[in-house]
């Protein structure tokens, strides 16, 4: 699947920076997911921890990075 060309604003080392989809994804096998209720109690207590628990297994399957 081709990721559209976009610019992300993100925190790195305590500073706001911009990175493009090409910077993050080019030449990599990635898993990209979104949370329907980001920053809600159910998201923080159930959804995100499930991905965190599976992180090592996802990487063992040949994935370079996981992004939320």
mmCIF file of the N, C-alpha and C atoms, coordinates in Angstrom:
data_MODEL
# 
_entry.id   MODEL 
# 
loop_
_atom_site.group_PDB 
_atom_site.id 
_atom_site.type_symbol 
_atom_site.label_atom_id 
_atom_site.label_alt_id 
_atom_site.label_comp_id 
_atom_site.label_asym_id 
_atom_site.label_entity_id 
_atom_site.label_seq_id 
_atom_site.pdbx_PDB_ins_code 
_atom_site.Cartn_x 
_atom_site.Cartn_y 
_atom_site.Cartn_z 
_atom_site.occupancy 
_atom_site.B_iso_or_equiv 
_atom_site.pdbx_formal_charge 
_atom_site.auth_seq_id 
_atom_site.auth_comp_id 
_atom_site.auth_asym_id 
_atom_site.auth_atom_id 
_atom_site.pdbx_PDB_model_num 
ATOM 1   N N  . UNK A 1 1  ? 0.845   -1.171  0.000  1.00 0.00 ? 1  UNK A N  1 
ATOM 2   C CA . UNK A 1 1  ? 0.000   0.000   0.000  1.00 0.00 ? 1  UNK A CA 1 
ATOM 3   C C  . UNK A 1 1  ? 0.893   1.238   0.000  1.00 0.00 ? 1  UNK A C  1 
ATOM 4   N N  . UNK A 1 2  ? 0.563   2.199   -0.806 1.00 0.00 ? 2  UNK A N  1 
ATOM 5   C CA . UNK A 1 2  ? 1.341   3.431   -0.870 1.00 0.00 ? 2  UNK A CA 1 
ATOM 6   C C  . UNK A 1 2  ? 0.776   4.454   0.121  1.00 0.00 ? 2  UNK A C  1 
ATOM 7   N N  . UNK A 1 3  ? 1.656   5.016   0.933  1.00 0.00 ? 3  UNK A N  1 
ATOM 8   C CA . UNK A 1 3  ? 1.282   6.036   1.907  1.00 0.00 ? 3  UNK A CA 1 
ATOM 9   C C  . UNK A 1 3  ? 1.296   7.389   1.198  1.00 0.00 ? 3  UNK A C  1 
ATOM 10  N N  . UNK A 1 4  ? 0.252   8.204   1.381  1.00 0.00 ? 4  UNK A N  1 
ATOM 11  C CA . UNK A 1 4  ? 0.245   9.528   0.739  1.00 0.00 ? 4  UNK A CA 1 
ATOM 12  C C  . UNK A 1 4  ? 1.357   10.424  1.290  1.00 0.00 ? 4  UNK A C  1 
ATOM 13  N N  . UNK A 1 5  ? 1.743   11.407  0.528  1.00 0.00 ? 5  UNK A N  1 
ATOM 14  C CA . UNK A 1 5  ? 2.778   12.342  0.942  1.00 0.00 ? 5  UNK A CA 1 
ATOM 15  C C  . UNK A 1 5  ? 2.161   13.370  1.891  1.00 0.00 ? 5  UNK A C  1 
ATOM 16  N N  . UNK A 1 6  ? 2.560   13.292  3.169  1.00 0.00 ? 6  UNK A N  1 
ATOM 17  C CA . UNK A 1 6  ? 2.056   14.214  4.186  1.00 0.00 ? 6  UNK A CA 1 
ATOM 18  C C  . UNK A 1 6  ? 3.200   14.623  5.108  1.00 0.00 ? 6  UNK A C  1 
ATOM 19  N N  . UNK A 1 7  ? 2.988   15.689  5.847  1.00 0.00 ? 7  UNK A N  1 
ATOM 20  C CA . UNK A 1 7  ? 3.947   16.150  6.844  1.00 0.00 ? 7  UNK A CA 1 
ATOM 21  C C  . UNK A 1 7  ? 3.336   15.970  8.220  1.00 0.00 ? 7  UNK A C  1 
ATOM 22  N N  . UNK A 1 8  ? 4.103   15.349  9.111  1.00 0.00 ? 8  UNK A N  1 
ATOM 23  C CA . UNK A 1 8  ? 3.670   15.102  10.480 1.00 0.00 ? 8  UNK A CA 1 
ATOM 24  C C  . UNK A 1 8  ? 4.395   16.056  11.411 1.00 0.00 ? 8  UNK A C  1 
ATOM 25  N N  . UNK A 1 9  ? 3.678   16.624  12.355 1.00 0.00 ? 9  UNK A N  1 
ATOM 26  C CA . UNK A 1 9  ? 4.288   17.406  13.427 1.00 0.00 ? 9  UNK A CA 1 
ATOM 27  C C  . UNK A 1 9  ? 4.425   16.451  14.609 1.00 0.00 ? 9  UNK A C  1 
ATOM 28  N N  . UNK A 1 10 ? 5.656   16.329  15.122 1.00 0.00 ? 10 UNK A N  1 
ATOM 29  C CA . UNK A 1 10 ? 5.913   15.374  16.184 1.00 0.00 ? 10 UNK A CA 1 
ATOM 30  C C  . UNK A 1 10 ? 6.916   15.922  17.180 1.00 0.00 ? 10 UNK A C  1 
ATOM 31  N N  . UNK A 1 11 ? 6.950   15.291  18.346 1.00 0.00 ? 11 UNK A N  1 
ATOM 32  C CA . UNK A 1 11 ? 7.900   15.683  19.376 1.00 0.00 ? 11 UNK A CA 1 
ATOM 33  C C  . UNK A 1 11 ? 9.115   14.758  19.309 1.00 0.00 ? 11 UNK A C  1 
ATOM 34  N N  . UNK A 1 12 ? 10.279  15.360  19.353 1.00 0.00 ? 12 UNK A N  1 
ATOM 35  C CA . UNK A 1 12 ? 11.526  14.601  19.374 1.00 0.00 ? 12 UNK A CA 1 
ATOM 36  C C  . UNK A 1 12 ? 12.506  15.355  20.267 1.00 0.00 ? 12 UNK A C  1 
ATOM 37  N N  . UNK A 1 13 ? 12.967  14.691  21.320 1.00 0.00 ? 13 UNK A N  1 
ATOM 38  C CA . UNK A 1 13 ? 13.892  15.345  22.238 1.00 0.00 ? 13 UNK A CA 1 
ATOM 39  C C  . UNK A 1 13 ? 13.304  16.572  22.904 1.00 0.00 ? 13 UNK A C  1 
ATOM 40  N N  . UNK A 1 14 ? 11.991  16.575  23.124 1.00 0.00 ? 14 UNK A N  1 
ATOM 41  C CA . UNK A 1 14 ? 11.333  17.704  23.778 1.00 0.00 ? 14 UNK A CA 1 
ATOM 42  C C  . UNK A 1 14 ? 11.025  18.873  22.866 1.00 0.00 ? 14 UNK A C  1 
ATOM 43  N N  . UNK A 1 15 ? 11.340  18.748  21.586 1.00 0.00 ? 15 UNK A N  1 
ATOM 44  C CA . UNK A 1 15 ? 11.101  19.828  20.619 1.00 0.00 ? 15 UNK A CA 1 
ATOM 45  C C  . UNK A 1 15 ? 10.101  19.383  19.571 1.00 0.00 ? 15 UNK A C  1 
ATOM 46  N N  . UNK A 1 16 ? 9.325   20.339  19.038 1.00 0.00 ? 16 UNK A N  1 
ATOM 47  C CA . UNK A 1 16 ? 8.425   20.045  17.915 1.00 0.00 ? 16 UNK A CA 1 
ATOM 48  C C  . UNK A 1 16 ? 9.233   20.057  16.623 1.00 0.00 ? 16 UNK A C  1 
ATOM 49  N N  . UNK A 1 17 ? 9.069   19.014  15.825 1.00 0.00 ? 17 UNK A N  1 
ATOM 50  C CA . UNK A 1 17 ? 9.741   18.919  14.531 1.00 0.00 ? 17 UNK A CA 1 
ATOM 51  C C  . UNK A 1 17 ? 8.718   18.498  13.480 1.00 0.00 ? 17 UNK A C  1 
ATOM 52  N N  . UNK A 1 18 ? 9.097   18.582  12.234 1.00 0.00 ? 18 UNK A N  1 
ATOM 53  C CA . UNK A 1 18 ? 8.263   18.092  11.140 1.00 0.00 ? 18 UNK A CA 1 
ATOM 54  C C  . UNK A 1 18 ? 9.021   16.999  10.397 1.00 0.00 ? 18 UNK A C  1 
ATOM 55  N N  . UNK A 1 19 ? 8.321   15.918  10.107 1.00 0.00 ? 19 UNK A N  1 
ATOM 56  C CA . UNK A 1 19 ? 8.874   14.845  9.288  1.00 0.00 ? 19 UNK A CA 1 
ATOM 57  C C  . UNK A 1 19 ? 7.815   14.480  8.260  1.00 0.00 ? 19 UNK A C  1 
ATOM 58  N N  . UNK A 1 20 ? 8.281   14.128  7.071  1.00 0.00 ? 20 UNK A N  1 
ATOM 59  C CA . UNK A 1 20 ? 7.352   13.741  6.013  1.00 0.00 ? 20 UNK A CA 1 
ATOM 60  C C  . UNK A 1 20 ? 7.107   12.232  6.062  1.00 0.00 ? 20 UNK A C  1 
ATOM 61  N N  . UNK A 1 21 ? 6.078   11.808  5.384  1.00 0.00 ? 21 UNK A N  1 
ATOM 62  C CA . UNK A 1 21 ? 5.809   10.377  5.301  1.00 0.00 ? 21 UNK A CA 1 
ATOM 63  C C  . UNK A 1 21 ? 6.997   9.665   4.652  1.00 0.00 ? 21 UNK A C  1 
ATOM 64  N N  . UNK A 1 22 ? 7.657   10.314  3.721  1.00 0.00 ? 22 UNK A N  1 
ATOM 65  C CA . UNK A 1 22 ? 8.836   9.714   3.094  1.00 0.00 ? 22 UNK A CA 1 
ATOM 66  C C  . UNK A 1 22 ? 9.952   9.529   4.122  1.00 0.00 ? 22 UNK A C  1 
ATOM 67  N N  . UNK A 1 23 ? 10.166  10.534  4.991  1.00 0.00 ? 23 UNK A N  1 
ATOM 68  C CA . UNK A 1 23 ? 11.184  10.417  6.046  1.00 0.00 ? 23 UNK A CA 1 
ATOM 69  C C  . UNK A 1 23 ? 10.926  9.199   6.928  1.00 0.00 ? 23 UNK A C  1 
ATOM 70  N N  . UNK A 1 24 ? 9.675   8.980   7.272  1.00 0.00 ? 24 UNK A N  1 
ATOM 71  C CA . UNK A 1 24 ? 9.318   7.934   8.227  1.00 0.00 ? 24 UNK A CA 1 
ATOM 72  C C  . UNK A 1 24 ? 9.181   6.543   7.611  1.00 0.00 ? 24 UNK A C  1 
ATOM 73  N N  . UNK A 1 25 ? 8.654   6.462   6.390  1.00 0.00 ? 25 UNK A N  1 
ATOM 74  C CA . UNK A 1 25 ? 8.232   5.173   5.859  1.00 0.00 ? 25 UNK A CA 1 
ATOM 75  C C  . UNK A 1 25 ? 9.034   4.646   4.678  1.00 0.00 ? 25 UNK A C  1 
ATOM 76  N N  . UNK A 1 26 ? 9.804   5.479   4.015  1.00 0.00 ? 26 UNK A N  1 
ATOM 77  C CA . UNK A 1 26 ? 10.488  5.072   2.790  1.00 0.00 ? 26 UNK A CA 1 
ATOM 78  C C  . UNK A 1 26 ? 11.430  3.890   3.015  1.00 0.00 ? 26 UNK A C  1 
ATOM 79  N N  . UNK A 1 27 ? 11.236  2.850   2.227  1.00 0.00 ? 27 UNK A N  1 
ATOM 80  C CA . UNK A 1 27 ? 12.110  1.687   2.262  1.00 0.00 ? 27 UNK A CA 1 
ATOM 81  C C  . UNK A 1 27 ? 11.917  0.790   3.473  1.00 0.00 ? 27 UNK A C  1 
ATOM 82  N N  . UNK A 1 28 ? 10.825  0.978   4.206  1.00 0.00 ? 28 UNK A N  1 
ATOM 83  C CA . UNK A 1 28 ? 10.584  0.193   5.413  1.00 0.00 ? 28 UNK A CA 1 
ATOM 84  C C  . UNK A 1 28 ? 9.275   -0.587  5.297  1.00 0.00 ? 28 UNK A C  1 
ATOM 85  N N  . UNK A 1 29 ? 9.218   -1.667  6.049  1.00 0.00 ? 29 UNK A N  1 
ATOM 86  C CA . UNK A 1 29 ? 7.968   -2.393  6.236  1.00 0.00 ? 29 UNK A CA 1 
ATOM 87  C C  . UNK A 1 29 ? 7.429   -1.921  7.581  1.00 0.00 ? 29 UNK A C  1 
ATOM 88  N N  . UNK A 1 30 ? 6.254   -1.275  7.571  1.00 0.00 ? 30 UNK A N  1 
ATOM 89  C CA . UNK A 1 30 ? 5.731   -0.679  8.788  1.00 0.00 ? 30 UNK A CA 1 
ATOM 90  C C  . UNK A 1 30 ? 4.317   -1.160  9.091  1.00 0.00 ? 30 UNK A C  1 
ATOM 91  N N  . UNK A 1 31 ? 3.948   -0.997  10.338 1.00 0.00 ? 31 UNK A N  1 
ATOM 92  C CA . UNK A 1 31 ? 2.562   -1.160  10.772 1.00 0.00 ? 31 UNK A CA 1 
ATOM 93  C C  . UNK A 1 31 ? 2.120   0.220   11.238 1.00 0.00 ? 31 UNK A C  1 
ATOM 94  N N  . UNK A 1 32 ? 1.026   0.709   10.688 1.00 0.00 ? 32 UNK A N  1 
ATOM 95  C CA . UNK A 1 32 ? 0.492   2.026   11.020 1.00 0.00 ? 32 UNK A CA 1 
ATOM 96  C C  . UNK A 1 32 ? -0.943  1.834   11.480 1.00 0.00 ? 32 UNK A C  1 
ATOM 97  N N  . UNK A 1 33 ? -1.271  2.293   12.668 1.00 0.00 ? 33 UNK A N  1 
ATOM 98  C CA . UNK A 1 33 ? -2.634  2.160   13.157 1.00 0.00 ? 33 UNK A CA 1 
ATOM 99  C C  . UNK A 1 33 ? -3.080  3.446   13.833 1.00 0.00 ? 33 UNK A C  1 
ATOM 100 N N  . UNK A 1 34 ? -4.389  3.612   13.905 1.00 0.00 ? 34 UNK A N  1 
ATOM 101 C CA . UNK A 1 34 ? -4.992  4.753   14.586 1.00 0.00 ? 34 UNK A CA 1 
ATOM 102 C C  . UNK A 1 34 ? -5.925  4.229   15.664 1.00 0.00 ? 34 UNK A C  1 
ATOM 103 N N  . UNK A 1 35 ? -6.179  5.054   16.631 1.00 0.00 ? 35 UNK A N  1 
ATOM 104 C CA . UNK A 1 35 ? -7.074  4.689   17.715 1.00 0.00 ? 35 UNK A CA 1 
ATOM 105 C C  . UNK A 1 35 ? -8.337  5.542   17.607 1.00 0.00 ? 35 UNK A C  1 
ATOM 106 N N  . UNK A 1 36 ? -9.503  4.915   17.579 1.00 0.00 ? 36 UNK A N  1 
ATOM 107 C CA . UNK A 1 36 ? -10.737 5.681   17.375 1.00 0.00 ? 36 UNK A CA 1 
ATOM 108 C C  . UNK A 1 36 ? -11.060 6.625   18.521 1.00 0.00 ? 36 UNK A C  1 
ATOM 109 N N  . UNK A 1 37 ? -10.557 6.353   19.710 1.00 0.00 ? 37 UNK A N  1 
ATOM 110 C CA . UNK A 1 37 ? -10.847 7.210   20.851 1.00 0.00 ? 37 UNK A CA 1 
ATOM 111 C C  . UNK A 1 37 ? -9.571  7.647   21.541 1.00 0.00 ? 37 UNK A C  1 
ATOM 112 N N  . UNK A 1 38 ? -8.628  8.148   20.765 1.00 0.00 ? 38 UNK A N  1 
ATOM 113 C CA . UNK A 1 38 ? -7.331  8.521   21.333 1.00 0.00 ? 38 UNK A CA 1 
ATOM 114 C C  . UNK A 1 38 ? -7.504  9.434   22.540 1.00 0.00 ? 38 UNK A C  1 
ATOM 115 N N  . UNK A 1 39 ? -6.757  9.137   23.574 1.00 0.00 ? 39 UNK A N  1 
ATOM 116 C CA . UNK A 1 39 ? -6.728  9.902   24.823 1.00 0.00 ? 39 UNK A CA 1 
ATOM 117 C C  . UNK A 1 39 ? -7.993  9.745   25.663 1.00 0.00 ? 39 UNK A C  1 
ATOM 118 N N  . UNK A 1 40 ? -8.834  8.772   25.332 1.00 0.00 ? 40 UNK A N  1 
ATOM 119 C CA . UNK A 1 40 ? -9.989  8.468   26.166 1.00 0.00 ? 40 UNK A CA 1 
ATOM 120 C C  . UNK A 1 40 ? -9.584  7.375   27.156 1.00 0.00 ? 40 UNK A C  1 
ATOM 121 N N  . UNK A 1 41 ? -10.336 7.192   28.230 1.00 0.00 ? 41 UNK A N  1 
ATOM 122 C CA . UNK A 1 41 ? -9.977  6.154   29.199 1.00 0.00 ? 41 UNK A CA 1 
ATOM 123 C C  . UNK A 1 41 ? -9.888  4.758   28.591 1.00 0.00 ? 41 UNK A C  1 
ATOM 124 N N  . UNK A 1 42 ? -10.797 4.390   27.711 1.00 0.00 ? 42 UNK A N  1 
ATOM 125 C CA . UNK A 1 42 ? -10.768 3.042   27.108 1.00 0.00 ? 42 UNK A CA 1 
ATOM 126 C C  . UNK A 1 42 ? -9.539  2.870   26.224 1.00 0.00 ? 42 UNK A C  1 
ATOM 127 N N  . UNK A 1 43 ? -9.170  3.921   25.537 1.00 0.00 ? 43 UNK A N  1 
ATOM 128 C CA . UNK A 1 43 ? -7.973  3.867   24.684 1.00 0.00 ? 43 UNK A CA 1 
ATOM 129 C C  . UNK A 1 43 ? -6.732  3.651   25.546 1.00 0.00 ? 43 UNK A C  1 
ATOM 130 N N  . UNK A 1 44 ? -6.605  4.453   26.582 1.00 0.00 ? 44 UNK A N  1 
ATOM 131 C CA . UNK A 1 44 ? -5.421  4.394   27.433 1.00 0.00 ? 44 UNK A CA 1 
ATOM 132 C C  . UNK A 1 44 ? -5.329  3.102   28.237 1.00 0.00 ? 44 UNK A C  1 
ATOM 133 N N  . UNK A 1 45 ? -6.480  2.539   28.619 1.00 0.00 ? 45 UNK A N  1 
ATOM 134 C CA . UNK A 1 45 ? -6.453  1.360   29.481 1.00 0.00 ? 45 UNK A CA 1 
ATOM 135 C C  . UNK A 1 45 ? -6.506  0.035   28.724 1.00 0.00 ? 45 UNK A C  1 
ATOM 136 N N  . UNK A 1 46 ? -7.026  0.047   27.491 1.00 0.00 ? 46 UNK A N  1 
ATOM 137 C CA . UNK A 1 46 ? -7.237  -1.208  26.766 1.00 0.00 ? 46 UNK A CA 1 
ATOM 138 C C  . UNK A 1 46 ? -6.586  -1.251  25.396 1.00 0.00 ? 46 UNK A C  1 
ATOM 139 N N  . UNK A 1 47 ? -6.893  -0.283  24.550 1.00 0.00 ? 47 UNK A N  1 
ATOM 140 C CA . UNK A 1 47 ? -6.448  -0.341  23.149 1.00 0.00 ? 47 UNK A CA 1 
ATOM 141 C C  . UNK A 1 47 ? -4.935  -0.225  23.005 1.00 0.00 ? 47 UNK A C  1 
ATOM 142 N N  . UNK A 1 48 ? -4.367  0.851   23.503 1.00 0.00 ? 48 UNK A N  1 
ATOM 143 C CA . UNK A 1 48 ? -2.924  1.060   23.344 1.00 0.00 ? 48 UNK A CA 1 
ATOM 144 C C  . UNK A 1 48 ? -2.101  -0.017  24.052 1.00 0.00 ? 48 UNK A C  1 
ATOM 145 N N  . UNK A 1 49 ? -2.450  -0.420  25.283 1.00 0.00 ? 49 UNK A N  1 
ATOM 146 C CA . UNK A 1 49 ? -1.682  -1.496  25.918 1.00 0.00 ? 49 UNK A CA 1 
ATOM 147 C C  . UNK A 1 49 ? -1.684  -2.806  25.121 1.00 0.00 ? 49 UNK A C  1 
ATOM 148 N N  . UNK A 1 50 ? -2.754  -3.084  24.398 1.00 0.00 ? 50 UNK A N  1 
ATOM 149 C CA . UNK A 1 50 ? -2.789  -4.303  23.573 1.00 0.00 ? 50 UNK A CA 1 
ATOM 150 C C  . UNK A 1 50 ? -1.749  -4.228  22.461 1.00 0.00 ? 50 UNK A C  1 
ATOM 151 N N  . UNK A 1 51 ? -1.589  -3.069  21.843 1.00 0.00 ? 51 UNK A N  1 
ATOM 152 C CA . UNK A 1 51 ? -0.548  -2.906  20.819 1.00 0.00 ? 51 UNK A CA 1 
ATOM 153 C C  . UNK A 1 51 ? 0.838   -2.979  21.446 1.00 0.00 ? 51 UNK A C  1 
ATOM 154 N N  . UNK A 1 52 ? 1.003   -2.352  22.609 1.00 0.00 ? 52 UNK A N  1 
ATOM 155 C CA . UNK A 1 52 ? 2.302   -2.399  23.282 1.00 0.00 ? 52 UNK A CA 1 
ATOM 156 C C  . UNK A 1 52 ? 2.697   -3.830  23.621 1.00 0.00 ? 52 UNK A C  1 
ATOM 157 N N  . UNK A 1 53 ? 1.734   -4.622  24.049 1.00 0.00 ? 53 UNK A N  1 
ATOM 158 C CA . UNK A 1 53 ? 1.998   -6.023  24.396 1.00 0.00 ? 53 UNK A CA 1 
ATOM 159 C C  . UNK A 1 53 ? 2.435   -6.823  23.173 1.00 0.00 ? 53 UNK A C  1 
ATOM 160 N N  . UNK A 1 54 ? 1.911   -6.465  22.006 1.00 0.00 ? 54 UNK A N  1 
ATOM 161 C CA . UNK A 1 54 ? 2.213   -7.187  20.766 1.00 0.00 ? 54 UNK A CA 1 
ATOM 162 C C  . UNK A 1 54 ? 3.415   -6.630  20.017 1.00 0.00 ? 54 UNK A C  1 
ATOM 163 N N  . UNK A 1 55 ? 4.005   -5.545  20.500 1.00 0.00 ? 55 UNK A N  1 
ATOM 164 C CA . UNK A 1 55 ? 5.075   -4.846  19.787 1.00 0.00 ? 55 UNK A CA 1 
ATOM 165 C C  . UNK A 1 55 ? 6.234   -5.765  19.404 1.00 0.00 ? 55 UNK A C  1 
ATOM 166 N N  . UNK A 1 56 ? 6.785   -6.501  20.346 1.00 0.00 ? 56 UNK A N  1 
ATOM 167 C CA . UNK A 1 56 ? 7.936   -7.367  20.060 1.00 0.00 ? 56 UNK A CA 1 
ATOM 168 C C  . UNK A 1 56 ? 7.574   -8.440  19.037 1.00 0.00 ? 56 UNK A C  1 
ATOM 169 N N  . UNK A 1 57 ? 6.380   -8.992  19.146 1.00 0.00 ? 57 UNK A N  1 
ATOM 170 C CA . UNK A 1 57 ? 5.950   -10.014 18.194 1.00 0.00 ? 57 UNK A CA 1 
ATOM 171 C C  . UNK A 1 57 ? 5.797   -9.431  16.791 1.00 0.00 ? 57 UNK A C  1 
ATOM 172 N N  . UNK A 1 58 ? 5.271   -8.225  16.707 1.00 0.00 ? 58 UNK A N  1 
ATOM 173 C CA . UNK A 1 58 ? 5.132   -7.561  15.401 1.00 0.00 ? 58 UNK A CA 1 
ATOM 174 C C  . UNK A 1 58 ? 6.511   -7.398  14.770 1.00 0.00 ? 58 UNK A C  1 
ATOM 175 N N  . UNK A 1 59 ? 7.492   -6.924  15.539 1.00 0.00 ? 59 UNK A N  1 
ATOM 176 C CA . UNK A 1 59 ? 8.843   -6.734  15.009 1.00 0.00 ? 59 UNK A CA 1 
ATOM 177 C C  . UNK A 1 59 ? 9.475   -8.057  14.580 1.00 0.00 ? 59 UNK A C  1 
ATOM 178 N N  . UNK A 1 60 ? 9.197   -9.132  15.310 1.00 0.00 ? 60 UNK A N  1 
ATOM 179 C CA . UNK A 1 60 ? 9.750   -10.447 14.946 1.00 0.00 ? 60 UNK A CA 1 
ATOM 180 C C  . UNK A 1 60 ? 9.221   -10.938 13.599 1.00 0.00 ? 60 UNK A C  1 
ATOM 181 N N  . UNK A 1 61 ? 8.141   -10.364 13.136 1.00 0.00 ? 61 UNK A N  1 
ATOM 182 C CA . UNK A 1 61 ? 7.564   -10.764 11.857 1.00 0.00 ? 61 UNK A CA 1 
ATOM 183 C C  . UNK A 1 61 ? 8.082   -9.924  10.692 1.00 0.00 ? 61 UNK A C  1 
ATOM 184 N N  . UNK A 1 62 ? 9.245   -9.295  10.884 1.00 0.00 ? 62 UNK A N  1 
ATOM 185 C CA . UNK A 1 62 ? 9.890   -8.596  9.787  1.00 0.00 ? 62 UNK A CA 1 
ATOM 186 C C  . UNK A 1 62 ? 9.470   -7.141  9.614  1.00 0.00 ? 62 UNK A C  1 
ATOM 187 N N  . UNK A 1 63 ? 8.810   -6.572  10.589 1.00 0.00 ? 63 UNK A N  1 
ATOM 188 C CA . UNK A 1 63 ? 8.381   -5.177  10.521 1.00 0.00 ? 63 UNK A CA 1 
ATOM 189 C C  . UNK A 1 63 ? 9.500   -4.306  11.082 1.00 0.00 ? 63 UNK A C  1 
ATOM 190 N N  . UNK A 1 64 ? 9.772   -3.181  10.411 1.00 0.00 ? 64 UNK A N  1 
ATOM 191 C CA . UNK A 1 64 ? 10.832  -2.270  10.841 1.00 0.00 ? 64 UNK A CA 1 
ATOM 192 C C  . UNK A 1 64 ? 10.373  -1.310  11.934 1.00 0.00 ? 64 UNK A C  1 
ATOM 193 N N  . UNK A 1 65 ? 9.147   -0.794  11.833 1.00 0.00 ? 65 UNK A N  1 
ATOM 194 C CA . UNK A 1 65 ? 8.640   0.187   12.786 1.00 0.00 ? 65 UNK A CA 1 
ATOM 195 C C  . UNK A 1 65 ? 7.143   0.031   12.953 1.00 0.00 ? 65 UNK A C  1 
ATOM 196 N N  . UNK A 1 66 ? 6.653   0.483   14.108 1.00 0.00 ? 66 UNK A N  1 
ATOM 197 C CA . UNK A 1 66 ? 5.216   0.500   14.396 1.00 0.00 ? 66 UNK A CA 1 
ATOM 198 C C  . UNK A 1 66 ? 4.870   1.931   14.785 1.00 0.00 ? 66 UNK A C  1 
ATOM 199 N N  . UNK A 1 67 ? 3.875   2.489   14.141 1.00 0.00 ? 67 UNK A N  1 
ATOM 200 C CA . UNK A 1 67 ? 3.469   3.867   14.410 1.00 0.00 ? 67 UNK A CA 1 
ATOM 201 C C  . UNK A 1 67 ? 1.989   3.907   14.764 1.00 0.00 ? 67 UNK A C  1 
ATOM 202 N N  . UNK A 1 68 ? 1.667   4.776   15.737 1.00 0.00 ? 68 UNK A N  1 
ATOM 203 C CA . UNK A 1 68 ? 0.278   5.003   16.118 1.00 0.00 ? 68 UNK A CA 1 
ATOM 204 C C  . UNK A 1 68 ? -0.042  6.455   15.807 1.00 0.00 ? 68 UNK A C  1 
# 
